[in-house]
Amino acid sequence: MKNEASITPKGENTGDGTPAIQWNQIDWTKAEDFVSRLQTRISKAKIANKNNLVKRLQHLLVNSFYGKAMAVRTVTTNKGKHTPGVDKILWTSDARKMEATLSLNERRYKAKPLRRIYIPKKNGKLSAPEMAMQESLRGAADSEPMSA
């Protein structure tokens, strides 16, 4: 799967081999540190009222490999991980998670139009790609670290 639009810093390695092997080769400590460091920088830039820097750092976080991987990891480890979204897709295997990470792209992401669907669940449903993209964007907007 191509990763054309991802802004991946030189230190980030997507790994070699199959997607399942790549997912298992991700250094989660390094990923958490990278995301946390960027979120801290975003928070400090907000406090200093450096809006252009905030925007650049948010863009870097949303488009970084580690930012996307952490978003997918968060979506696939939360309470609703066994509940498919409106697209009926579940990211249960490591290969599917890695493919999802590489396919997340802010330019191709378009929120679905509002459609009222009554779901017998207190929080409603989103598709897995939407949840991951929203988690990635939330991580860029919030100064709190993404929880795994």
PyMOL commands that set and color helices and strands:
alter all, ss='L'
color gray80, all
select helices_A, chain A and resi 19-25+28-47+51-63+65-77+94-103+128-141
alter helices_A, ss='H'
color red, helices_A
deselect
rebuild
show_as cartoon
